[in-house]
Amino acid sequence: MGQLERLAARAADGDTAAQAALIRETQADVWRLCVHLADRQVAEDLTQETYLRALPALARFEGRSSLRTWLLSIARRVCADHLRTRKRRGLVLIGEDTDLAALERGAPADEVAGTVAAQDVLDRLEPERREAFVLTQLIGLPYAEAAEVVGCPIGTIRSRVARARADLVQALVAADHPRSRRPS
């Protein structure tokens, strides 16, 4: 049994210090997944919602996968629920006239531009490819764990990551050569 699983067992028994430690140990990965599956503006709320769902369910955690995989599966469902709700409402979170630099207050301008550009390229990926890429390349899950989080075969994750990489390379090449994108 790993450290996270031991913390989870104590947290399930009502140990608030263990609950806090569990959140501290896993929060960065949950937040990163939420940022990339939803967006930065709601990532904190979605992260909090993930823990609101996960902590009461800890007693039912059976250990068939790692705790991290289980928790990221919950975060994925929280994000999916959020996106379905947002789609039903027709909500637009960032308009074309939004000052994107204002979203990253305190960061240097070139860092903001790089962050916004990178997020924009990731956001343009097909959702399944983005999800597989974020889980494996940004969060660092092994392909097998990412497959468990998503609920698909490992080969599907490998394929989605490969296609996401190809899409990202194509987007970067197009950004470096804007003339090739202009209609003739």
RONUTOR-805955 format. One line per 10 residues: number of its first residue (from 1); for each residue x, y, z of N, C-alpha, C. Coordinates in nm, 4 decimals. Layout:
<pts>
NUM) X Y Z X Y Z X Y Z  ...
</pts>
This chain:
<pts>
1) 0.0861 -0.1177 0.0000 0.0000 0.0000 0.0000 0.0900 0.1231 0.0000  0.0648 0.2143 -0.0946 0.1448 0.3352 -0.1074 0.1038 0.4430 -0.0087  0.1817 0.5508 -0.0091 0.1563 0.6625 0.0822 0.0169 0.7219 0.0624  -0.0231 0.7415 -0.0636 -0.1555 0.8001 -0.0890 -0.2671 0.7085 -0.0392  -0.2491 0.5797 -0.0595 -0.3513 0.4857 -0.0157 -0.3618 0.4832 0.1369  -0.2468 0.4941 0.2059 -0.2491 0.5003 0.3531 -0.3185 0.6282 0.4006  -0.2867 0.7402 0.3343 -0.3548 0.8660 0.3686 -0.5050 0.8534 0.3455  -0.5414 0.7905 0.2333 -0.6831 0.7745 0.1999 -0.7553 0.6905 0.3050  -0.6904 0.5849 0.3511 -0.7529 0.4998 0.4533 -0.7759 0.5791 0.5819  -0.6765 0.6589 0.6227 -0.6927 0.7409 0.7432 -0.7977 0.8497 0.7198
11) -0.7969 0.9098 0.6006 -0.8950 1.0146 0.5688 -1.0364 0.9581 0.5686  -1.0521 0.8360 0.5193 -1.1837 0.7711 0.5171 -1.2357 0.7468 0.6580  -1.1433 0.7300 0.7528 -1.1823 0.7109 0.8928 -1.2088 0.8422 0.9654  -1.2024 0.9540 0.8911 -1.2344 1.0837 0.9500 -1.1154 1.1644 0.9974  -0.9932 1.1210 0.9700 -0.8727 1.1937 1.0100 -0.8585 1.3180 0.9213  -0.8897 1.4351 0.9765 -0.8875 1.5581 0.8963 -0.7466 1.5964 0.8537  -0.6455 1.5631 0.9350 -0.5071 1.5906 0.8945 -0.4701 1.5061 0.7728  -0.5157 1.3822 0.7706 -0.4902 1.2949 0.6554 -0.5642 1.3447 0.5322  -0.6866 1.3961 0.5520 -0.7610 1.4531 0.4390 -0.6848 1.5709 0.3798  -0.6360 1.6599 0.4653 -0.5606 1.7770 0.4185 -0.4327 1.7335 0.3473
21) -0.3633 1.6352 0.4028 -0.2397 1.5871 0.3410 -0.2680 1.5224 0.2055  -0.3762 1.4471 0.1972 -0.4145 1.3830 0.0716 -0.4430 1.4888 -0.0354  -0.5135 1.5914 0.0016 -0.5436 1.6996 -0.0921 -0.4147 1.7683 -0.1358  -0.3268 1.7989 -0.0401 -0.1995 1.8641 -0.0750 -0.1182 1.7804 -0.1732  -0.1171 1.6502 -0.1524 -0.0365 1.5606 -0.2365 -0.0927 1.5430 -0.3777  -0.2207 1.5616 -0.3953 -0.2833 1.5313 -0.5249 -0.3414 1.6526 -0.5967  -0.3510 1.7643 -0.5278 -0.4208 1.8807 -0.5814 -0.3609 1.9330 -0.7116  -0.2296 1.9353 -0.7244 -0.1672 1.9902 -0.8458 -0.2092 1.9112 -0.9700  -0.2091 1.7786 -0.9611 -0.2488 1.6970 -1.0763 -0.3963 1.7142 -1.1091  -0.4806 1.7190 -1.0081 -0.6238 1.7375 -1.0306 -0.6481 1.8733 -1.0967
31) -0.5832 1.9770 -1.0448 -0.6012 2.1113 -1.0996 -0.5542 2.1176 -1.2450  -0.4367 2.0592 -1.2739 -0.3865 2.0616 -1.4126 -0.4813 1.9922 -1.5078  -0.5377 1.8800 -1.4660 -0.6336 1.8117 -1.5520 -0.7557 1.8996 -1.5757  -0.8053 1.9624 -1.4707 -0.9230 2.0496 -1.4837 -0.8941 2.1700 -1.5741  -0.7752 2.2272 -1.5620 -0.7380 2.3411 -1.6477 -0.7450 2.3009 -1.7942  -0.6910 2.1834 -1.8249 -0.6811 2.1433 -1.9645 -0.8075 2.0800 -2.0197  -0.8918 2.0264 -1.9346 -1.0174 1.9706 -1.9845 -1.1290 2.0736 -1.9855  -1.1217 2.1713 -1.8966 -1.2231 2.2779 -1.8932 -1.1519 2.4080 -1.9282  -1.1174 2.4869 -1.8278 -1.0367 2.6064 -1.8512 -0.9867 2.6624 -1.7186  -0.8931 2.7543 -1.7275 -0.8259 2.8098 -1.6102 -0.9238 2.8817 -1.5174
41) -1.0244 2.9473 -1.5733 -1.1171 3.0262 -1.4918 -1.1988 2.9415 -1.3946  -1.2250 2.8183 -1.4292 -1.3086 2.7341 -1.3432 -1.2318 2.6177 -1.2813  -1.1030 2.6075 -1.3089 -1.0241 2.4928 -1.2619 -1.0261 2.4793 -1.1103  -1.0158 2.5898 -1.0388 -1.0178 2.5808 -0.8923 -1.1519 2.5285 -0.8422  -1.2604 2.5771 -0.9004 -1.3927 2.5293 -0.8604 -1.4095 2.3804 -0.8923  -1.3614 2.3394 -1.0090 -1.3733 2.1992 -1.0477 -1.2848 2.1099 -0.9607  -1.1690 2.1611 -0.9221 -1.0815 2.0871 -0.8319 -1.1506 2.0685 -0.6977  -1.2097 2.1758 -0.6486 -1.2815 2.1671 -0.5210 -1.3988 2.0687 -0.5322  -1.4708 2.0748 -0.6410 -1.5830 1.9821 -0.6626 -1.5340 1.8371 -0.6657  -1.4179 1.8157 -0.7237 -1.3604 1.6808 -0.7270 -1.3422 1.6271 -0.5854
51) -1.2853 1.7097 -0.4977 -1.2633 1.6647 -0.3599 -1.3939 1.6535 -0.2818  -1.4905 1.7380 -0.3140 -1.6206 1.7263 -0.2487 -1.6880 1.5931 -0.2835  -1.6609 1.5437 -0.4029 -1.7146 1.4126 -0.4419 -1.6278 1.2989 -0.3884  -1.4959 1.3186 -0.3916 -1.4038 1.2098 -0.3595 -1.3951 1.1792 -0.2099  -1.3860 1.2818 -0.1271 -1.3647 1.2570 0.0160 -1.4745 1.1709 0.0789  -1.6030 1.1996 0.0528 -1.7053 1.1112 0.1103 -1.7026 0.9693 0.0521  -1.6459 0.9554 -0.0677 -1.6434 0.8245 -0.1335 -1.5189 0.7427 -0.0989  -1.4269 0.8003 -0.0216 -1.3027 0.7291 0.0115 -1.3277 0.5937 0.0767  -1.4289 0.5839 0.1574 -1.4582 0.4565 0.2252 -1.4939 0.3476 0.1243  -1.5412 0.3876 0.0070 -1.5774 0.2906 -0.0969 -1.4631 0.2625 -0.1938
61) -1.3482 0.3329 -0.1787 -1.2330 0.3092 -0.2651 -1.1815 0.1686 -0.2396  -1.1806 0.0856 -0.3441 -1.1461 -0.0555 -0.3287 -1.0021 -0.0880 -0.3657  -0.9301 0.0080 -0.4193 -0.7904 -0.0156 -0.4532 -0.7680 -0.0959 -0.5795  -0.8689 -0.1044 -0.6658 -0.8505 -0.1772 -0.7924 -0.7578 -0.1017 -0.8870  -0.7422 0.0271 -0.8639 -0.6452 0.1091 -0.9362 -0.5749 0.1937 -0.8303  -0.4773 0.2716 -0.8730 -0.4103 0.3571 -0.7749 -0.5072 0.4669 -0.7311  -0.4822 0.5227 -0.6154 -0.5676 0.6304 -0.5663 -0.5638 0.7491 -0.6620  -0.4461 0.7790 -0.7145 -0.4315 0.8903 -0.8088 -0.5172 0.8685 -0.9325  -0.5166 0.7467 -0.9860 -0.5991 0.7141 -1.1026 -0.7465 0.7303 -1.0693  -0.7875 0.6809 -0.9539 -0.9265 0.6919 -0.9088 -0.9671 0.8381 -0.8958
71) -0.8808 0.9187 -0.8355 -0.9103 1.0598 -0.8146 -0.9177 1.1362 -0.9476  -0.8267 1.1061 -1.0396 -0.8304 1.1719 -1.1704 -0.9525 1.1294 -1.2511  -1.0011 1.0076 -1.2281 -1.1261 0.9644 -1.2929 -1.2436 1.0485 -1.2431  -1.2433 1.0766 -1.1147 -1.3486 1.1627 -1.0583 -1.3367 1.3031 -1.1165  -1.2142 1.3558 -1.1232 -1.1933 1.4901 -1.1802 -1.2396 1.4949 -1.3254  -1.2138 1.3902 -1.3987 -1.2568 1.3837 -1.5390 -1.4093 1.3911 -1.5485  -1.4779 1.3184 -1.4602 -1.6252 1.3221 -1.4616 -1.6776 1.4589 -1.4192  -1.6114 1.5221 -1.3227 -1.6502 1.6572 -1.2801 -1.6374 1.7534 -1.3984  -1.5276 1.7440 -1.4713 -1.5082 1.8313 -1.5875 -1.6118 1.8032 -1.6959  -1.6401 1.6756 -1.7194 -1.7407 1.6400 -1.8203 -1.8777 1.6947 -1.7809
81) -1.9127 1.6833 -1.6534 -2.0397 1.7385 -1.6063 -2.0435 1.8896 -1.6270  -1.9336 1.9553 -1.5953 -1.9263 2.1012 -1.6121 -1.9434 2.1397 -1.7593  -1.8740 2.0691 -1.8471 -1.8813 2.1028 -1.9896 -2.0206 2.0765 -2.0460  -2.0842 1.9690 -2.0004 -2.2224 1.9430 -2.0452 -2.3149 2.0545 -2.0001  -2.3004 2.0967 -1.8752 -2.3843 2.2046 -1.8222 -2.3590 2.3338 -1.8978  -2.2317 2.3646 -1.9202 -2.1961 2.4871 -1.9927 -2.2504 2.4841 -2.1341  -2.2429 2.3684 -2.1986 -2.2927 2.3565 -2.3351 -2.4436 2.3772 -2.3396  -2.5147 2.3193 -2.2409 -2.6608 2.3365 -2.2359 -2.6986 2.4830 -2.2183  -2.6206 2.5536 -2.1383 -2.6504 2.6943 -2.1131 -2.6029 2.7856 -2.2254  -2.5153 2.7337 -2.3128 -2.4619 2.8152 -2.4205 -2.3697 2.9238 -2.3696
91) -2.3023 2.8973 -2.2603 -2.2177 2.9966 -2.1954 -2.0864 3.0134 -2.2698  -2.0467 3.1373 -2.2933 -1.9170 3.1683 -2.3510 -1.8353 3.2341 -2.2415  -1.7269 3.1686 -2.2029 -1.6478 3.2198 -2.0916 -1.5495 3.3282 -2.1332  -1.4932 3.3178 -2.2514 -1.3969 3.4171 -2.2966 -1.4406 3.4648 -2.4340  -1.4715 3.5915 -2.4437 -1.5092 3.6493 -2.5712 -1.3863 3.6901 -2.6500  -1.4042 3.7199 -2.7786 -1.2920 3.7593 -2.8627 -1.2267 3.8878 -2.8154  -1.3014 3.9745 -2.7505 -1.2466 4.1022 -2.7074 -1.1897 4.0983 -2.5658  -1.1809 3.9779 -2.5050 -1.1285 3.9644 -2.3693 -0.9790 3.9937 -2.3680  -0.9351 4.0691 -2.2690 -0.7934 4.0967 -2.2507 -0.7316 3.9755 -2.1821  -0.6697 3.8867 -2.2615 -0.6163 3.7628 -2.2068 -0.5037 3.7873 -2.1080
101) -0.4274 3.8927 -2.1264 -0.3188 3.9228 -2.0331 -0.3733 3.9497 -1.8933  -0.4943 4.0038 -1.8849 -0.5541 4.0327 -1.7546 -0.5858 3.9036 -1.6789  -0.5978 3.7937 -1.7517 -0.6264 3.6663 -1.6875 -0.5054 3.6106 -1.6124  -0.3875 3.6595 -1.6463 -0.2641 3.6104 -1.5857 -0.1915 3.7246 -1.5156  -0.2593 3.7969 -1.4297 -0.1989 3.9103 -1.3604 -0.0733 3.8691 -1.2860  0.0256 3.9550 -1.2941 0.1488 3.9320 -1.2207 0.2522 3.8521 -1.2981  0.2170 3.7914 -1.4090 0.3142 3.7161 -1.4879 0.3740 3.8083 -1.5929  0.5013 3.7888 -1.6272 0.5626 3.8713 -1.7313 0.4873 3.8563 -1.8632  0.4873 3.9607 -1.9438 0.4091 3.9623 -2.0679 0.4472 3.8485 -2.1606  0.5772 3.8180 -2.1759 0.6151 3.7107 -2.2666 0.5717 3.5742 -2.2138
111) 0.5680 3.5580 -2.0820 0.5188 3.4341 -2.0217 0.3693 3.4204 -2.0451  0.2968 3.5313 -2.0335 0.1525 3.5295 -2.0579 0.1253 3.4888 -2.2021  0.1972 3.5491 -2.2959 0.1761 3.5178 -2.4366 0.2046 3.3705 -2.4638  0.3134 3.3195 -2.4066 0.3463 3.1786 -2.4261 0.2423 3.0871 -2.3648  0.1958 3.1212 -2.2465 0.0951 3.0404 -2.1788 -0.0350 3.0412 -2.2571  -0.0782 3.1587 -2.3008 -0.2034 3.1701 -2.3764 -0.1918 3.0968 -2.5085  -0.0768 3.1108 -2.5769 -0.0589 3.0434 -2.7057 -0.0583 2.8917 -2.6871  0.0119 2.8429 -2.5860 0.0168 2.6984 -2.5613 -0.1216 2.6456 -2.5258  -0.1929 2.7173 -2.4409 -0.3272 2.6744 -2.4031 -0.4190 2.6761 -2.5244  -0.4036 2.7763 -2.6095 -0.4859 2.7859 -2.7300 -0.4635 2.6656 -2.8212
121) -0.3364 2.6278 -2.8395 -0.3057 2.5123 -2.9241 -0.3643 2.3852 -2.8630  -0.3502 2.3693 -2.7316 -0.4081 2.2514 -2.6653 -0.5598 2.2517 -2.6750  -0.6201 2.3688 -2.6582 -0.7663 2.3780 -2.6638 -0.8214 2.3402 -2.8002  -0.7418 2.3557 -2.9035 -0.7879 2.3245 -3.0385 -0.7835 2.1755 -3.0706  -0.7166 2.0993 -2.9848 -0.7135 1.9547 -3.0059 -0.8527 1.8960 -2.9860  -0.8788 1.7896 -3.0567 -1.0025 1.7144 -3.0352 -1.0051 1.6727 -2.8874  -1.1198 1.6814 -2.8191 -1.1250 1.6568 -2.6748 -1.0608 1.5256 -2.6283  -1.0842 1.4168 -2.7000 -1.0262 1.2883 -2.6583 -0.8747 1.2902 -2.6694  -0.8232 1.3551 -2.7734 -0.6779 1.3645 -2.7899 -0.6177 1.4544 -2.6830  -0.6839 1.5660 -2.6544 -0.6355 1.6583 -2.5508 -0.6309 1.5879 -2.4155
131) -0.7363 1.5160 -2.3843 -0.7435 1.4449 -2.2572 -0.6287 1.3446 -2.2439  -0.6050 1.2636 -2.3467 -0.4974 1.1638 -2.3431 -0.3610 1.2318 -2.3332  -0.3426 1.3394 -2.4069 -0.2154 1.4124 -2.4054 -0.1895 1.4734 -2.2679  -0.2889 1.5376 -2.2107 -0.2730 1.6011 -2.0793 -0.2418 1.4959 -1.9732  -0.3157 1.3874 -1.9725 -0.2943 1.2837 -1.8710 -0.1536 1.2245 -1.8788  -0.1055 1.1980 -2.0005 0.0230 1.1294 -2.0141 0.1418 1.2247 -2.0220  0.1277 1.3344 -2.0930 0.2424 1.4209 -2.1179 0.2554 1.5356 -2.0188  0.1461 1.5871 -1.9685 0.1523 1.6994 -1.8747 0.1438 1.6535 -1.7296  0.0544 1.5603 -1.7016 0.0418 1.5102 -1.5648 0.1419 1.3979 -1.5404  0.1761 1.3238 -1.6447 0.2785 1.2214 -1.6323 0.2289 1.0830 -1.5966
141) 0.1010 1.0572 -1.6175 0.0500 0.9218 -1.5904 0.1067 0.8243 -1.6924  0.1369 0.7035 -1.6506 0.1706 0.5994 -1.7484 0.0486 0.5738 -1.8377  0.0735 0.5253 -1.9575 -0.0357 0.5027 -2.0519 -0.1425 0.4103 -1.9935  -0.1012 0.3089 -1.9187 -0.1981 0.2154 -1.8607 -0.2899 0.2863 -1.7616  -0.2349 0.3750 -1.6787 -0.3187 0.4481 -1.5832 -0.4098 0.5467 -1.6547  -0.3572 0.6122 -1.7577 -0.4416 0.7041 -1.8350 -0.5584 0.6293 -1.8977  -0.5324 0.5081 -1.9443 -0.6396 0.4259 -2.0019 -0.7450 0.3937 -1.8968  -0.7013 0.3688 -1.7716 -0.7976 0.3437 -1.6635 -0.8802 0.4678 -1.6337  -0.8143 0.5848 -1.6302 -0.8859 0.7095 -1.6019 -0.9940 0.7330 -1.7061  -0.9576 0.7140 -1.8323 -1.0493 0.7421 -1.9425 -1.1489 0.6282 -1.9631
151) -1.1097 0.5073 -1.9279 -1.1975 0.3928 -1.9465 -1.1929 0.3377 -2.0873  -1.0723 0.3291 -2.1432 -1.0557 0.2752 -2.2781 -0.9293 0.1901 -2.2819  -0.9090 0.1150 -2.3900 -0.7877 0.0329 -2.4008 -0.6611 0.1194 -2.4091  -0.5497 0.0632 -2.3649 -0.4235 0.1350 -2.3666 -0.3829 0.1745 -2.5095  -0.4140 0.0891 -2.6062 -0.3816 0.1208 -2.7455 -0.4536 0.2461 -2.7937  -0.5742 0.2672 -2.7436 -0.6499 0.3868 -2.7804 -0.5816 0.5109 -2.7249  -0.5314 0.5028 -2.6018 -0.4592 0.6152 -2.5421 -0.3342 0.6442 -2.6230  -0.2584 0.5391 -2.6573 -0.1353 0.5576 -2.7363 -0.1665 0.6264 -2.8690  -0.2725 0.5813 -2.9330 -0.3122 0.6392 -3.0613 -0.3530 0.7851 -3.0461  -0.4319 0.8148 -2.9430 -0.4762 0.9529 -2.9211 -0.3587 1.0453 -2.8917
161) -0.2622 0.9979 -2.8135 -0.1446 1.0795 -2.7820 -0.0632 1.1036 -2.9087  -0.0447 0.9998 -2.9883 0.0318 1.0151 -3.1128 -0.0363 1.1149 -3.2061  -0.1663 1.1047 -3.2168 -0.2397 1.1979 -3.3035 -0.2373 1.3400 -3.2463  -0.2450 1.3512 -3.1133 -0.2365 1.4837 -3.0512 -0.1009 1.5467 -3.0793  0.0051 1.4667 -3.0670 0.1399 1.5187 -3.0970 0.1478 1.5666 -3.2410  0.0950 1.4872 -3.3332 0.0963 1.5259 -3.4746 0.0171 1.6550 -3.4962  -0.0973 1.6657 -3.4312 -0.1783 1.7876 -3.4424 -0.1031 1.9084 -3.3872  -0.0344 1.8888 -3.2743 0.0411 1.9989 -3.2133 0.1568 2.0425 -3.3018  0.2285 1.9459 -3.3587 0.3388 1.9794 -3.4500 0.2852 2.0559 -3.5702  0.1749 2.0097 -3.6245 0.1147 2.0762 -3.7403 0.0741 2.2195 -3.7043
171) 0.0163 2.2396 -3.5867 -0.0242 2.3735 -3.5437 0.0970 2.4639 -3.5247  0.2049 2.4094 -3.4686 0.3261 2.4893 -3.4485 0.3920 2.5251 -3.5805  0.3943 2.4320 -3.6747 0.4501 2.4606 -3.8070 0.3670 2.5689 -3.8754  0.2354 2.5577 -3.8665 0.1470 2.6577 -3.9275 0.1677 2.7949 -3.8634  0.1929 2.7975 -3.7326 0.2159 2.9250 -3.6640 0.3482 2.9874 -3.7061  0.4481 2.9032 -3.7336 0.5783 2.9537 -3.7771 0.5776 2.9996 -3.9220  0.4841 2.9482 -4.0009 0.4757 2.9805 -4.1437 0.3353 3.0306 -4.1769  0.3002 3.1519 -4.1284 0.1631 3.1991 -4.1497 0.1270 3.2185 -4.2963  0.2251 3.2412 -4.3824 0.1956 3.2624 -4.5245 0.1369 3.1380 -4.5885  0.1802 3.0206 -4.5397 0.1298 2.8958 -4.5987 -0.0168 2.8734 -4.5671
181) -0.0705 2.9473 -4.4692 -0.2113 2.9307 -4.4330 -0.3011 3.0264 -4.5084  -0.2410 3.1298 -4.5697 -0.3235 3.2296 -4.6401 -0.3821 3.1719 -4.7674  -0.5073 3.2037 -4.7961 -0.5673 3.1573 -4.9215 -0.5018 3.2271 -5.0386  -0.4851 3.1554 -5.1511 -0.4219 3.2162 -5.2678 -0.5222 3.2767 -5.3608
</pts>
